Amino acid sequence: MNKYSFKGLFRSFTLLAIFMAVYGLNNQALAQMSGNYTIDKNSAASSTNFQSYTSAVQALRGLTRSDGGPSLGGGVNGAVTISVVQGSGPYTEQLDVQAITGTSSTNRVTFVGNGEQITYSPSSTNSAVIKVNGADYLTFRDIYVKPTHSTYTRAFWVLNASDYLIIEDCEMDITSASSTSNGYGCGIAHVGSSTSATSYSTGGNKGYGNIYRNNEIYGSTSNNGMYSGIIINGSSSMSNLNLLIEGNYIHNYYYNGIYAYYNCLNTVYKGNTIIRGDKSSFGTHYGIYHYYCSGGKFYDNYVADNANSNGYSYTNYGIYAYYGTSSNASVLEFVNNTINLNSGGYRMGIYGNEYYATGKKYLHNTIYMRSSQGYGYGIYSYTYNYGTVEYKNNIIDASFNNYQSTFYNIYNYSYGTVDADGNVLPRNNTSQHYTGYLYTLTNGGGTAQTFANW
């Protein structure tokens, strides 16, 4: 072999090495995440460990990592689980999680907090510790989230069509909140505005197919902070958000346990325990507030005020469903809920005043109203449409020593068929302002039924 052949062979090997090096760099740049990773601020940053939540999110989005760790290319090509190492917290940071390339029903990104704390003092423009802004298929599990500002105190803020999220088994400590402004203090804010609970037209749909379950959300007992546990609003037009709010324990709030406002079609509330608790003062109370959101489903919830005194100057609602107007909504259902209202002058166990519902079901609910004074309704239902309204196997136990005004165990106004059977409707005497137990008005006429209906 002559020298020119050796030169040619050497030149070929050199070109191959350069090609492989360039290919390797490009392939690294195009790499995507899948599998298991950790967050541990006490260990070195690496291809499998992040020193903060922020660095993990940066890696997922293909951004330069703040912990100095290597680039992982951005995006995912498989399911990803990022677990916080037990004993490594707390983590003081604020997250803004935006869209991540490659997430799907099979390529879900899961953050597992293992009970470790993430804490931050938010501001008016970004009022949450964890903001999910247009990101899909994320799970946040077993994270202790603690905002520390006195006014801007959201744990999670979900907005900008963040779909198929799961927030579960998290502890949301809102005890720093002292403000009673309705848009600030809460565990989960599924809203478009940084400061308002009622700006439904801000930001369009906030998220579809989301599940918020088995979380504990609580405010302070020494002041009136944490306005609501969970806040949801829809958009300018009626939309099926397909939300499931399940198994949450919400306590020590000021005004609403769960607040849903405007065009949240067919939302399901299931198995939640909602207890207002001992706040420093008392005012109008709603366990679940469901306004202009047709087709709600209320299953197996427990709602109580647990006030430390029997005040009479305010109104107390267990479940409040008002003014649904969509023909696309399914039947409004209240099934197997337990409601215990100890205080307030005017009380409503279940207020089903959705005018245009296609039908309503009140089944197997137990409602207690026991104190020295009060009045109102165990179940109040008002419907213009001709759908069937069912009252079956409800127990409504009203034991007031002094009725301040008229009380009805069940009050029904409906243009459709009323099907009432198996209800147990005791009262402590029959000499009240109104002696009927179940009062119905059908097609504009009225009949008072004075039997117990069991």
PASE-940600 format. One record per residue (C-alpha): chain; residue number from 1; x, y, z; residue in one letter. Coordinates in Angstrom, 2 decimals. Each point is the difference from the previous one (the first is absolute). Example, Ala and Ser with C-alpha at 12.3 -4.5 7.8 and 13.67 -1.06 7.14 Angstrom:
BEGIN
<site "A",1,<12.30,-4.50,7.80>,"a">,
<site "A",2,<1.37,3.44,-0.66>,"s">,
***
This chain:
BEGIN
<site "A",1,<0.00,0.00,0.00>,"m">,
<site "A",2,<1.51,3.36,-0.99>,"n">,
<site "A",3,<0.07,3.13,2.12>,"k">,
<site "A",4,<-2.92,1.46,-1.84>,"y">,
<site "A",5,<-2.14,-3.00,0.97>,"s">,
<site "A",6,<0.95,0.50,3.67>,"f">,
<site "A",7,<-0.87,3.67,-0.26>,"k">,
<site "A",8,<-3.34,-0.85,-1.56>,"g">,
<site "A",9,<-0.77,-2.56,2.70>,"l">,
<site "A",10,<1.00,2.43,2.76>,"f">,
<site "A",11,<-2.10,2.70,-1.60>,"r">,
<site "A",12,<-3.01,-2.37,-0.08>,"s">,
<site "A",13,<0.36,-0.92,3.67>,"f">,
<site "A",14,<0.28,3.66,0.92>,"t">,
<site "A",15,<-3.16,0.89,-1.90>,"l">,
<site "A",16,<-1.82,-2.94,1.59>,"l">,
<site "A",17,<1.06,1.11,3.49>,"a">,
<site "A",18,<-1.12,3.55,-0.68>,"i">,
<site "A",19,<-3.31,-1.27,-1.36>,"f">,
<site "A",20,<-0.58,-2.21,3.04>,"m">,
<site "A",21,<0.86,2.84,2.38>,"a">,
<site "A",22,<-2.34,2.39,-1.77>,"v">,
<site "A",23,<-2.72,-2.67,-0.19>,"y">,
<site "A",24,<0.42,-0.70,3.71>,"g">,
<site "A",25,<-0.34,3.66,0.90>,"l">,
<site "A",26,<-3.04,0.42,-2.20>,"n">,
<site "A",27,<-1.51,-3.20,1.35>,"n">,
<site "A",28,<0.55,1.27,3.55>,"q">,
<site "A",29,<-1.65,3.28,-0.93>,"a">,
<site "A",30,<-2.97,-1.93,-1.40>,"l">,
<site "A",31,<-0.23,-2.33,3.01>,"a">,
<site "A",32,<-3.29,-0.13,1.84>,"q">,
<site "A",33,<-0.84,-1.02,3.54>,"m">,
<site "A",34,<-1.65,-3.23,1.13>,"s">,
<site "A",35,<0.19,-2.15,3.11>,"g">,
<site "A",36,<0.85,0.96,3.59>,"n">,
<site "A",37,<1.81,3.07,1.36>,"y">,
<site "A",38,<0.53,1.60,3.41>,"t">,
<site "A",39,<-0.04,3.44,1.58>,"i">,
<site "A",40,<2.60,0.31,2.76>,"d">,
<site "A",41,<1.60,3.36,0.74>,"k">,
<site "A",42,<2.64,-1.72,2.14>,"n">,
<site "A",43,<1.38,-2.13,-2.85>,"s">,
<site "A",44,<1.90,1.01,-3.10>,"a">,
<site "A",45,<-1.93,0.97,-3.11>,"a">,
<site "A",46,<0.16,-2.73,-2.64>,"s">,
<site "A",47,<-1.89,-1.58,-2.85>,"s">,
<site "A",48,<-2.31,-1.68,2.54>,"t">,
<site "A",49,<-0.05,2.43,2.93>,"n">,
<site "A",50,<-1.24,3.59,0.21>,"f">,
<site "A",51,<0.75,2.32,2.89>,"q">,
<site "A",52,<-3.39,1.71,-0.23>,"s">,
<site "A",53,<-3.45,-0.27,-1.55>,"y">,
<site "A",54,<0.97,2.97,-2.17>,"t">,
<site "A",55,<2.95,-1.85,-1.49>,"s">,
<site "A",56,<-2.18,-3.03,-0.74>,"a">,
<site "A",57,<-2.52,2.16,-1.85>,"v">,
<site "A",58,<2.81,1.70,-1.91>,"q">,
<site "A",59,<1.29,-3.39,-1.12>,"a">,
<site "A",60,<-3.46,-1.09,-1.09>,"l">,
<site "A",61,<-0.34,3.13,-2.11>,"r">,
<site "A",62,<3.52,-0.12,-1.48>,"g">,
<site "A",63,<1.22,3.09,1.85>,"l">,
<site "A",64,<3.35,0.57,1.68>,"t">,
<site "A",65,<-0.11,-1.52,3.47>,"r">,
<site "A",66,<0.45,2.35,2.93>,"s">,
<site "A",67,<1.78,-2.74,1.98>,"d">,
<site "A",68,<2.73,-0.31,-2.66>,"g">,
<site "A",69,<-0.94,-3.54,-0.95>,"g">,
<site "A",70,<0.24,-1.36,-3.57>,"p">,
<site "A",71,<-2.62,0.67,-2.63>,"s">,
<site "A",72,<-2.42,-2.86,-0.56>,"l">,
<site "A",73,<-1.29,1.34,-3.27>,"g">,
<site "A",74,<-3.47,1.09,1.01>,"g">,
<site "A",75,<-3.31,-1.80,-0.33>,"g">,
<site "A",76,<-0.89,-3.60,0.81>,"v">,
<site "A",77,<-0.21,-3.19,-2.02>,"n">,
<site "A",78,<-1.43,-2.16,2.77>,"g">,
<site "A",79,<-1.57,0.26,3.44>,"a">,
<site "A",80,<2.10,2.02,2.46>,"v">,
<site "A",81,<-0.02,-0.16,3.80>,"t">,
<site "A",82,<1.97,2.62,1.95>,"i">,
<site "A",83,<0.13,-0.77,3.73>,"s">,
<site "A",84,<1.19,2.26,2.80>,"v">,
<site "A",85,<2.40,-1.85,2.30>,"v">,
<site "A",86,<-1.49,-0.31,3.48>,"q">,
<site "A",87,<1.68,2.24,2.55>,"g">,
<site "A",88,<1.49,2.29,-2.63>,"s">,
<site "A",89,<-2.49,2.87,0.35>,"g">,
<site "A",90,<-1.26,2.61,0.39>,"p">,
<site "A",91,<0.34,1.58,-3.44>,"y">,
<site "A",92,<-0.48,3.76,-0.24>,"t">,
<site "A",93,<-1.01,0.80,-3.58>,"e">,
<site "A",94,<-2.88,0.94,-2.28>,"q">,
<site "A",95,<-0.85,-2.15,-3.02>,"l">,
<site "A",96,<-1.43,1.05,-3.34>,"d">,
<site "A",97,<-0.59,-3.23,-1.90>,"v">,
<site "A",98,<-0.75,0.63,-3.67>,"q">,
<site "A",99,<-0.57,-2.39,-2.91>,"a">,
<site "A",100,<2.32,-3.02,-0.16>,"i">,
<site "A",101,<0.58,-1.65,-3.38>,"t">,
<site "A",102,<-1.10,-3.62,-0.30>,"g">,
<site "A",103,<-2.36,-0.32,2.97>,"t">,
<site "A",104,<-3.05,-2.17,-0.61>,"s">,
<site "A",105,<-2.27,-2.50,1.75>,"s">,
<site "A",106,<2.87,-2.51,-0.07>,"t">,
<site "A",107,<2.86,2.51,0.37>,"n">,
<site "A",108,<-1.15,1.62,3.23>,"r">,
<site "A",109,<2.41,2.03,2.15>,"v">,
<site "A",110,<-0.44,-0.66,3.72>,"t">,
<site "A",111,<1.53,2.03,2.83>,"f">,
<site "A",112,<0.03,-1.96,3.28>,"v">,
<site "A",113,<0.73,2.19,3.01>,"g">,
<site "A",114,<0.23,-2.75,2.66>,"n">,
<site "A",115,<-1.50,2.50,2.45>,"g">,
<site "A",116,<2.89,2.46,-0.31>,"e">,
<site "A",117,<-0.84,3.69,0.03>,"q">,
<site "A",118,<0.18,2.51,-2.80>,"i">,
<site "A",119,<-0.53,3.54,1.24>,"t">,
<site "A",120,<0.00,3.52,-1.42>,"y">,
<site "A",121,<-1.44,3.46,0.56>,"s">,
<site "A",122,<-1.96,0.76,-3.22>,"p">,
<site "A",123,<-0.91,3.39,-1.47>,"s">,
<site "A",124,<-3.11,1.55,-1.53>,"s">,
<site "A",125,<1.11,-0.81,-3.55>,"t">,
<site "A",126,<0.89,-3.62,0.75>,"n">,
<site "A",127,<-2.02,-0.82,3.08>,"s">,
<site "A",128,<0.81,-3.72,0.39>,"a">,
<site "A",129,<2.88,-2.18,1.06>,"v">,
<site "A",130,<-0.59,-2.38,-2.95>,"i">,
<site "A",131,<-1.43,1.44,-3.22>,"k">,
<site "A",132,<-1.04,-2.39,-2.78>,"v">,
<site "A",133,<-0.25,2.12,-3.12>,"n">,
<site "A",134,<-1.12,-1.88,-3.12>,"g">,
<site "A",135,<1.66,-3.30,0.92>,"a">,
<site "A",136,<-1.80,-3.34,-0.53>,"d">,
<site "A",137,<0.22,-3.47,1.54>,"y">,
<site "A",138,<1.76,0.90,3.22>,"l">,
<site "A",139,<-0.46,-1.56,3.43>,"t">,
<site "A",140,<0.95,1.67,3.29>,"f">,
<site "A",141,<-0.08,-2.54,2.84>,"r">,
<site "A",142,<0.72,0.14,3.73>,"d">,
<site "A",143,<1.50,3.50,0.01>,"i">,
<site "A",144,<-0.22,2.27,3.05>,"y">,
<site "A",145,<-0.64,3.45,-1.50>,"v">,
<site "A",146,<0.20,3.06,2.25>,"k">,
<site "A",147,<-0.37,3.58,-1.27>,"p">,
<site "A",148,<1.26,2.50,2.58>,"t">,
<site "A",149,<-1.45,3.35,-1.13>,"h">,
<site "A",150,<-2.91,1.41,2.03>,"s">,
<site "A",151,<-2.11,0.86,-3.08>,"t">,
<site "A",152,<1.26,-1.85,-3.08>,"y">,
<site "A",153,<-0.33,-3.53,1.26>,"t">,
<site "A",154,<-0.91,-2.52,-2.67>,"r">,
<site "A",155,<1.69,-3.37,0.15>,"a">,
<site "A",156,<-0.80,-0.95,-3.64>,"f">,
<site "A",157,<-1.17,2.20,-2.86>,"w">,
<site "A",158,<-1.29,-1.81,-3.10>,"v">,
<site "A",159,<-0.66,2.01,-3.17>,"l">,
<site "A",160,<0.33,0.30,-3.77>,"n">,
<site "A",161,<-1.52,-3.37,-1.00>,"a">,
<site "A",162,<2.10,-2.19,2.27>,"s">,
<site "A",163,<-1.73,-3.29,-0.78>,"d">,
<site "A",164,<-0.05,-3.44,1.64>,"y">,
<site "A",165,<1.77,1.10,3.16>,"l">,
<site "A",166,<-0.07,-2.01,3.20>,"i">,
<site "A",167,<0.66,1.72,3.33>,"i">,
<site "A",168,<-0.28,-2.64,2.71>,"e">,
<site "A",169,<1.02,-0.84,3.57>,"d">,
<site "A",170,<1.52,3.45,0.49>,"c">,
<site "A",171,<-0.05,2.09,3.17>,"e">,
<site "A",172,<-0.76,3.66,-0.65>,"m">,
<site "A",173,<0.77,2.16,3.02>,"d">,
<site "A",174,<-1.67,3.39,-0.45>,"i">,
<site "A",175,<0.36,1.09,3.63>,"t">,
<site "A",176,<2.04,3.09,-0.91>,"s">,
<site "A",177,<-3.05,1.51,-1.73>,"a">,
<site "A",178,<-1.78,2.72,1.93>,"s">,
<site "A",179,<-1.81,1.71,-2.92>,"s">,
<site "A",180,<-3.65,-0.80,-0.75>,"t">,
<site "A",181,<0.16,1.16,-3.63>,"s">,
<site "A",182,<-1.67,-2.67,-2.10>,"n">,
<site "A",183,<2.66,-0.57,-2.63>,"g">,
<site "A",184,<3.15,-0.41,2.04>,"y">,
<site "A",185,<0.02,-2.52,2.82>,"g">,
<site "A",186,<-0.73,-3.60,-1.06>,"c">,
<site "A",187,<1.58,-3.38,-0.57>,"g">,
<site "A",188,<-0.80,-0.40,-3.70>,"i">,
<site "A",189,<-0.98,2.91,-2.28>,"a">,
<site "A",190,<-1.34,-1.30,-3.34>,"h">,
<site "A",191,<-0.43,3.54,-1.34>,"v">,
<site "A",192,<1.37,2.41,-2.58>,"g">,
<site "A",193,<0.72,2.96,2.24>,"s">,
<site "A",194,<2.84,0.35,2.48>,"s">,
<site "A",195,<-2.24,1.84,2.46>,"t">,
<site "A",196,<-3.67,-0.74,-0.73>,"s">,
<site "A",197,<-2.27,-3.02,0.48>,"a">,
<site "A",198,<-2.78,1.37,-2.20>,"t">,
<site "A",199,<1.81,1.19,-3.16>,"s">,
<site "A",200,<-1.31,-2.92,-2.02>,"y">,
<site "A",201,<0.64,1.74,-3.34>,"s">,
<site "A",202,<3.71,0.38,0.78>,"t">,
<site "A",203,<2.09,-2.67,-1.68>,"g">,
<site "A",204,<-2.74,-2.12,-1.62>,"g">,
<site "A",205,<-0.14,-3.63,1.12>,"n">,
<site "A",206,<2.43,-0.63,2.80>,"k">,
<site "A",207,<0.23,-3.76,-0.30>,"g">,
<site "A",208,<-1.93,-3.09,-1.12>,"y">,
<site "A",209,<-0.11,-3.46,1.52>,"g">,
<site "A",210,<1.81,0.95,3.21>,"n">,
<site "A",211,<-0.18,-1.95,3.27>,"i">,
<site "A",212,<0.50,1.63,3.39>,"y">,
<site "A",213,<-0.21,-2.74,2.63>,"r">,
<site "A",214,<0.99,-1.08,3.49>,"n">,
<site "A",215,<1.65,3.31,0.88>,"n">,
<site "A",216,<-0.08,1.70,3.39>,"e">,
<site "A",217,<-0.54,3.75,-0.25>,"i">,
<site "A",218,<-0.22,2.20,3.08>,"y">,
<site "A",219,<0.20,3.54,1.31>,"g">,
<site "A",220,<0.71,1.51,3.38>,"s">,
<site "A",221,<-2.29,-0.20,3.04>,"t">,
<site "A",222,<1.29,3.34,1.35>,"s">,
<site "A",223,<-1.24,2.22,-2.86>,"n">,
<site "A",224,<-2.43,-0.04,-2.93>,"n">,
<site "A",225,<2.55,-0.73,-2.71>,"g">,
<site "A",226,<-0.40,-2.60,-2.76>,"m">,
<site "A",227,<-3.16,1.12,-1.72>,"y">,
<site "A",228,<-0.63,-3.36,-1.71>,"s">,
<site "A",229,<1.61,-3.40,-0.19>,"g">,
<site "A",230,<-0.38,-0.55,-3.76>,"i">,
<site "A",231,<-1.04,2.69,-2.51>,"i">,
<site "A",232,<-1.15,-0.80,-3.55>,"i">,
<site "A",233,<-1.38,2.12,-2.79>,"n">,
<site "A",234,<-0.85,-0.81,-3.59>,"g">,
<site "A",235,<-0.16,2.28,-3.01>,"s">,
<site "A",236,<-2.39,2.37,-1.79>,"s">,
<site "A",237,<-1.89,-2.94,-1.55>,"s">,
<site "A",238,<-1.22,-3.20,1.60>,"m">,
<site "A",239,<2.74,-2.62,-0.19>,"s">,
<site "A",240,<0.25,-3.58,1.19>,"n">,
<site "A",241,<3.17,0.16,2.08>,"l">,
<site "A",242,<-0.39,-3.62,1.16>,"n">,
<site "A",243,<1.47,0.80,3.40>,"l">,
<site "A",244,<0.08,-2.47,2.90>,"l">,
<site "A",245,<0.43,1.44,3.50>,"i">,
<site "A",246,<0.21,-3.02,2.26>,"e">,
<site "A",247,<0.99,-1.01,3.51>,"g">,
<site "A",248,<1.41,3.35,1.11>,"n">,
<site "A",249,<0.05,1.09,3.64>,"y">,
<site "A",250,<-0.58,3.76,0.08>,"i">,
<site "A",251,<-0.20,1.78,3.35>,"h">,
<site "A",252,<0.44,3.33,1.75>,"n">,
<site "A",253,<-1.11,2.14,-2.93>,"y">,
<site "A",254,<-1.90,3.26,0.16>,"y">,
<site "A",255,<-2.73,-0.08,-2.66>,"y">,
<site "A",256,<-0.07,-3.03,-2.34>,"n">,
<site "A",257,<1.43,-3.46,0.23>,"g">,
<site "A",258,<-0.25,-0.38,-3.80>,"i">,
<site "A",259,<-0.93,2.93,-2.23>,"y">,
<site "A",260,<-1.02,-0.67,-3.64>,"a">,
<site "A",261,<-1.05,3.04,-2.00>,"y">,
<site "A",262,<-1.38,0.21,-3.54>,"y">,
<site "A",263,<-0.23,-2.57,-2.79>,"n">,
<site "A",264,<1.70,-3.01,1.60>,"c">,
<site "A",265,<-2.27,-2.61,-1.58>,"l">,
<site "A",266,<-0.55,-3.41,1.66>,"n">,
<site "A",267,<2.56,0.38,2.79>,"t">,
<site "A",268,<0.14,-2.94,2.45>,"v">,
<site "A",269,<0.50,0.55,3.76>,"y">,
<site "A",270,<0.48,-3.34,1.72>,"k">,
<site "A",271,<0.97,-1.10,3.49>,"g">,
<site "A",272,<1.30,3.35,1.22>,"n">,
<site "A",273,<0.08,0.91,3.70>,"t">,
<site "A",274,<-0.64,3.73,0.35>,"i">,
<site "A",275,<-0.01,1.58,3.47>,"i">,
<site "A",276,<0.14,3.74,0.46>,"r">,
<site "A",277,<1.34,-0.32,3.54>,"g">,
<site "A",278,<0.82,2.59,2.61>,"d">,
<site "A",279,<0.77,3.28,-1.73>,"k">,
<site "A",280,<0.35,3.19,2.01>,"s">,
<site "A",281,<-3.38,1.31,-1.22>,"s">,
<site "A",282,<-2.92,-1.32,-2.02>,"f">,
<site "A",283,<-1.91,1.10,-3.05>,"g">,
<site "A",284,<-1.92,-1.51,-2.91>,"t">,
<site "A",285,<1.24,-3.52,-0.63>,"h">,
<site "A",286,<-0.08,-2.37,-2.99>,"y">,
<site "A",287,<1.40,-3.51,0.28>,"g">,
<site "A",288,<-0.14,-0.45,-3.80>,"i">,
<site "A",289,<-0.92,3.02,-2.13>,"y">,
<site "A",290,<-0.99,-0.98,-3.55>,"h">,
<site "A",291,<-1.22,3.00,-2.01>,"y">,
<site "A",292,<-1.08,0.03,-3.68>,"y">,
<site "A",293,<1.59,-3.43,-0.43>,"c">,
<site "A",294,<-2.61,-2.39,-1.36>,"s">,
<site "A",295,<-0.18,-3.74,0.58>,"g">,
<site "A",296,<1.97,-0.23,3.25>,"g">,
<site "A",297,<0.46,-3.35,1.75>,"k">,
<site "A",298,<0.26,0.00,3.79>,"f">,
<site "A",299,<0.76,-3.46,1.39>,"y">,
<site "A",300,<0.98,-1.14,3.52>,"d">,
<site "A",301,<1.16,3.38,1.30>,"n">,
<site "A",302,<0.04,1.01,3.67>,"y">,
<site "A",303,<-0.58,3.71,0.69>,"v">,
<site "A",304,<-0.04,1.62,3.45>,"a">,
<site "A",305,<0.48,3.49,1.34>,"d">,
<site "A",306,<1.28,-1.03,3.49>,"n">,
<site "A",307,<-0.33,3.55,1.24>,"a">,
<site "A",308,<0.89,0.51,3.65>,"n">,
<site "A",309,<-3.19,2.00,0.63>,"s">,
<site "A",310,<-3.53,0.08,-1.35>,"n">,
<site "A",311,<-0.05,3.36,-1.74>,"g">,
<site "A",312,<-3.25,1.07,-1.66>,"y">,
<site "A",313,<0.96,2.98,-2.12>,"s">,
<site "A",314,<1.19,-1.83,-3.14>,"y">,
<site "A",315,<-1.11,-2.58,-2.56>,"t">,
<site "A",316,<1.42,-3.51,-0.03>,"n">,
<site "A",317,<-0.08,-2.29,-3.07>,"y">,
<site "A",318,<1.23,-3.57,-0.14>,"g">,
<site "A",319,<-0.10,-0.45,-3.80>,"i">,
<site "A",320,<-1.05,2.95,-2.16>,"y">,
<site "A",321,<-0.79,-0.62,-3.69>,"a">,
<site "A",322,<-1.50,2.97,-1.80>,"y">,
<site "A",323,<-1.08,1.08,-3.47>,"y">,
<site "A",324,<1.11,-2.65,-2.45>,"g">,
<site "A",325,<-1.17,0.70,-3.57>,"t">,
<site "A",326,<1.59,-2.49,-2.40>,"s">,
<site "A",327,<-2.08,-2.48,-2.00>,"s">,
<site "A",328,<3.17,-2.11,-0.36>,"n">,
<site "A",329,<0.19,-0.70,3.71>,"a">,
<site "A",330,<-0.90,-3.33,1.52>,"s">,
<site "A",331,<-2.39,-0.41,2.94>,"v">,
<site "A",332,<0.98,1.88,3.17>,"l">,
<site "A",333,<0.71,-2.61,2.70>,"e">,
<site "A",334,<0.36,0.16,3.80>,"f">,
<site "A",335,<0.66,-3.51,1.29>,"v">,
<site "A",336,<1.06,-1.26,3.45>,"n">,
<site "A",337,<1.26,3.31,1.36>,"n">,
<site "A",338,<0.07,0.74,3.74>,"t">,
<site "A",339,<-0.46,3.62,1.07>,"i">,
<site "A",340,<0.18,1.27,3.56>,"n">,
<site "A",341,<-0.73,3.70,0.54>,"l">,
<site "A",342,<0.25,1.16,3.61>,"n">,
<site "A",343,<-0.16,3.76,-0.41>,"s">,
<site "A",344,<-1.52,2.82,-2.01>,"g">,
<site "A",345,<-3.51,1.35,0.12>,"g">,
<site "A",346,<-1.06,-0.90,-3.56>,"y">,
<site "A",347,<1.21,-3.48,-1.00>,"r">,
<site "A",348,<-0.11,-2.05,-3.17>,"m">,
<site "A",349,<1.19,-3.56,0.06>,"g">,
<site "A",350,<-0.17,-0.45,-3.80>,"i">,
<site "A",351,<-0.99,2.95,-2.16>,"y">,
<site "A",352,<-0.78,-1.34,-3.48>,"g">,
<site "A",353,<-1.19,3.15,-1.70>,"n">,
<site "A",354,<1.18,-0.81,-3.55>,"e">,
<site "A",355,<-2.93,1.35,-2.00>,"y">,
<site "A",356,<0.37,-1.90,-3.27>,"y">,
<site "A",357,<1.36,-3.37,1.11>,"a">,
<site "A",358,<-1.10,-2.94,-2.14>,"t">,
<site "A",359,<-0.82,-1.85,3.21>,"g">,
<site "A",360,<1.13,-0.31,3.62>,"k">,
<site "A",361,<0.72,-2.80,2.41>,"k">,
<site "A",362,<0.13,0.34,3.78>,"y">,
<site "A",363,<0.79,-3.49,1.28>,"l">,
<site "A",364,<1.22,-1.40,3.36>,"h">,
<site "A",365,<1.10,3.34,1.46>,"n">,
<site "A",366,<0.16,0.63,3.75>,"t">,
<site "A",367,<-0.42,3.57,1.21>,"i">,
<site "A",368,<0.25,1.09,3.63>,"y">,
<site "A",369,<-0.96,3.43,1.32>,"m">,
<site "A",370,<0.17,-0.01,3.78>,"r">,
<site "A",371,<0.24,3.09,2.18>,"s">,
<site "A",372,<-2.15,2.30,2.07>,"s">,
<site "A",373,<-1.17,2.31,-2.81>,"q">,
<site "A",374,<-0.22,0.06,-3.77>,"g">,
<site "A",375,<-2.18,-0.46,-3.08>,"y">,
<site "A",376,<0.27,-0.81,-3.69>,"g">,
<site "A",377,<-0.08,-3.20,-2.07>,"y">,
<site "A",378,<1.45,-3.46,0.19>,"g">,
<site "A",379,<-0.23,-0.30,-3.80>,"i">,
<site "A",380,<-1.11,2.88,-2.20>,"y">,
<site "A",381,<-0.56,-0.79,-3.70>,"s">,
<site "A",382,<-1.23,2.36,-2.71>,"y">,
<site "A",383,<-0.34,-1.10,-3.64>,"t">,
<site "A",384,<-1.74,1.50,-3.05>,"y">,
<site "A",385,<0.49,-2.97,-2.31>,"n">,
<site "A",386,<-2.21,-3.09,-0.15>,"y">,
<site "A",387,<2.61,-2.57,0.98>,"g">,
<site "A",388,<-0.72,-2.37,2.89>,"t">,
<site "A",389,<1.11,1.04,3.49>,"v">,
<site "A",390,<0.67,-2.92,2.36>,"e">,
<site "A",391,<0.11,0.09,3.80>,"y">,
<site "A",392,<0.80,-3.46,1.35>,"k">,
<site "A",393,<1.30,-1.30,3.33>,"n">,
<site "A",394,<1.13,3.35,1.37>,"n">,
<site "A",395,<0.20,0.66,3.74>,"i">,
<site "A",396,<-0.50,3.62,1.00>,"i">,
<site "A",397,<0.19,0.47,3.75>,"d">,
<site "A",398,<-0.85,3.52,1.14>,"a">,
<site "A",399,<0.13,0.43,3.75>,"s">,
<site "A",400,<-0.39,3.70,0.74>,"f">,
<site "A",401,<-1.39,0.94,3.40>,"n">,
<site "A",402,<-1.15,3.30,-1.43>,"n">,
<site "A",403,<-0.86,0.50,-3.67>,"y">,
<site "A",404,<0.83,3.59,-0.90>,"q">,
<site "A",405,<-2.18,-0.29,-3.11>,"s">,
<site "A",406,<-1.39,-2.62,-2.39>,"t">,
<site "A",407,<1.86,-3.27,-0.45>,"f">,
<site "A",408,<-0.58,-2.65,-2.68>,"y">,
<site "A",409,<1.61,-3.41,0.04>,"n">,
<site "A",410,<-0.38,-0.14,-3.80>,"i">,
<site "A",411,<-1.28,2.80,-2.22>,"y">,
<site "A",412,<-0.54,-0.78,-3.68>,"n">,
<site "A",413,<-1.03,2.27,-2.86>,"y">,
<site "A",414,<-0.10,-1.83,-3.29>,"s">,
<site "A",415,<-1.89,-0.12,-3.30>,"y">,
<site "A",416,<0.74,-3.70,-0.37>,"g">,
<site "A",417,<-0.75,-3.22,1.85>,"t">,
<site "A",418,<0.90,-0.33,3.68>,"v">,
<site "A",419,<0.96,-3.46,1.25>,"d">,
<site "A",420,<0.31,-0.05,3.81>,"a">,
<site "A",421,<0.35,-3.18,2.00>,"d">,
<site "A",422,<1.74,-1.39,3.08>,"g">,
<site "A",423,<0.98,3.36,1.49>,"n">,
<site "A",424,<0.29,0.35,3.78>,"v">,
<site "A",425,<-0.86,3.56,0.96>,"l">,
<site "A",426,<-0.21,0.40,3.78>,"p">,
<site "A",427,<-0.50,3.31,1.80>,"r">,
<site "A",428,<0.05,0.61,3.71>,"n">,
<site "A",429,<-3.65,1.14,0.08>,"n">,
<site "A",430,<-2.89,0.81,-2.35>,"t">,
<site "A",431,<-0.91,3.47,1.24>,"s">,
<site "A",432,<2.39,1.95,-2.16>,"q">,
<site "A",433,<-0.72,2.80,-2.47>,"h">,
<site "A",434,<-0.67,-2.61,-2.66>,"y">,
<site "A",435,<-1.13,-3.50,0.90>,"t">,
<site "A",436,<0.74,-1.80,-3.28>,"g">,
<site "A",437,<2.96,-2.24,-0.51>,"y">,
<site "A",438,<0.21,-0.12,-3.79>,"l">,
<site "A",439,<-1.43,2.92,-1.93>,"y">,
<site "A",440,<-0.41,-0.30,-3.77>,"t">,
<site "A",441,<-1.15,2.38,-2.70>,"l">,
<site "A",442,<-0.56,-1.53,-3.42>,"t">,
<site "A",443,<-0.91,1.77,-3.25>,"n">,
<site "A",444,<-0.63,3.22,1.86>,"g">,
<site "A",445,<-2.35,-1.57,2.57>,"g">,
<site "A",446,<0.87,-1.05,3.51>,"g">,
<site "A",447,<-0.71,-2.87,2.35>,"t">,
<site "A",448,<1.25,-0.36,3.54>,"a">,
<site "A",449,<0.77,-3.54,1.07>,"q">,
<site "A",450,<-0.11,-0.32,3.77>,"t">,
<site "A",451,<1.14,-3.60,0.35>,"f">,
<site "A",452,<3.46,-1.17,0.92>,"a">,
<site "A",453,<0.44,-1.93,-3.28>,"n">,
<site "A",454,<1.68,-3.11,1.37>,"w">,
***
